[in-house]
Amino acid sequence: MRRLRGLLADTRPLKVPAYRRLFTAQIVTVIGAQLTVVTVPAQIYSMTGSSAYVGLTGLFGLVPLVIFGLYGGSLADHFDRRRLLTFTTWGLILTSAAFWVQAALGNTNVWLLLGIFSLQQAFFGVNQPTRSAVLPRILPAELLPAANTLNMTVFTGGAIAGPLVGGALIPVLGFSWLYLVDTIFLFATLAAVISLPPLPVEVVAGSSPGIRSVIDGFVYLGTQPVLLMSFVVDLIAMVFGMPRALIPEMAHVDFGGPDEGGLAFALLFAAMPIGAFLGGVMSGWVSRVERQGLAVTVAILVWGAAIIGFGVAVALADGLLVPWLAIACVFFAIGGAADTASAAFRSTMLQTAATDAMRGRLQGVFIVVVAGGPRVADVLHGLVAGQVGTAAATIGGGVLVIIGTLVATAWVPALVRYRVPRAG
């Protein structure tokens, strides 16, 4: 029984009241956020009947996320982080309310909807690096790996439940009610943020938020080889090893499903977040790991190997659901669990190795890498699969993940050697 408890997620961070309130609020709001993630593209498609317009959500979401993710990190290093979180949470509430109003009034202007979405992502771009930079101020360092894993577990759980619930409720309730649910749920986060203690930042004399401050963040990152390589290996993993853009074609062509979706489509999309969620549940070991750089490296190598296995299962399927679909989903789930571990350790390394005065800016870079890598992968995998097929593109991507990670860690071995002493 004791061994089982050691495998389950480390919940000690929940004993800290400030973190517990944020975590509890996140459970509520992540479901609401995922409802909006599903509802926005569904409403756009219902307006236009065009997947091209739906695809514009990627552009309208990524550009403000990159700009305000970087600028938001600068703001988080110059202003009281509780006030900044309060402001951006109000921004998220108001943009969610705008989604509700336009849907309730029967809006048919897709550009208005995309504009609201873009504004929401701008607030999100400032909110997320600020939220991440707060954790080391309210938790002791030894609890950060567990806290980051708990956050990832809630997020992936929402990524599973939100689309399922949203997809089922859109035909029943319509778009406006789902937006309204998200708006109401966000007040839970607002209450948790307001309850935080003041979180001022020690600002360097003569420093001010802006482009120069963002550049200073990149200059600082260049002096921190361990942190820089943590970004590099994550980009390698995501750009070469994230074949999500190929799932519709795999489901239809390789597994013989209908072209509009079906069982194979649903299972392939759900496999990775399910694996990530289970990896979070069984994450009790992460708080005991001292060699976090080695753990990141191993997790990404496991990710690459899992993507290779996934691609092989796709190659051997030849239109058969059984057993290859199950095998493909198992490999994809293993990849999801490895990604959860990698993300938890990389977040912890960033939060502990960076100074508090630079933490917000580096969290902004982290958000940009996490958001941008998979979007670059969508384009790259789509182009390559058009030439060599989905299975070969996926297998080749997994191989490149392993080769690229080994080359990167050989080039900067400080990443593998990075160690954080753990108490107890």
ABEGO torsion letter per residue (X at the ends): XAAAAAABBBAAAAABAAAAAAAAAAAAAAAAAAAAAAAAAAAAAAAAGBAAAAAAAAAAAAAAAAAAAAAAAAAAAABBAAAAAAAAAAAAAAAAAAAAAAAAAGBABAAAAAAAAAAAAAAAAAAAAAAAAAAAAABBAAAAAAAAAAAAAAAAAAAAAAAAAAAAAAAAAEAAAAAAAAAAAAAAAAAAAAABBBBBBBBBBGBBBEAAAAAAAAAAAAABAAAAAAAAAAAAAAAAABAAAAAAAAAAAAAGBBAAEEAAAAAAAAAAAAAAAAAAAAAAAAAABABAAAAAAAAAAAAAAAAAAAAAAAAAAGGBAOAAAAAAAAAAAAAAAAAAAAAAAAAAAAAAABBAAAAAAAAAAAAAAAAAAAAAAAAAAAAAAAAAEAAAAAAAAAAAAAAAAAAAAAABAAAAABBBBBBX
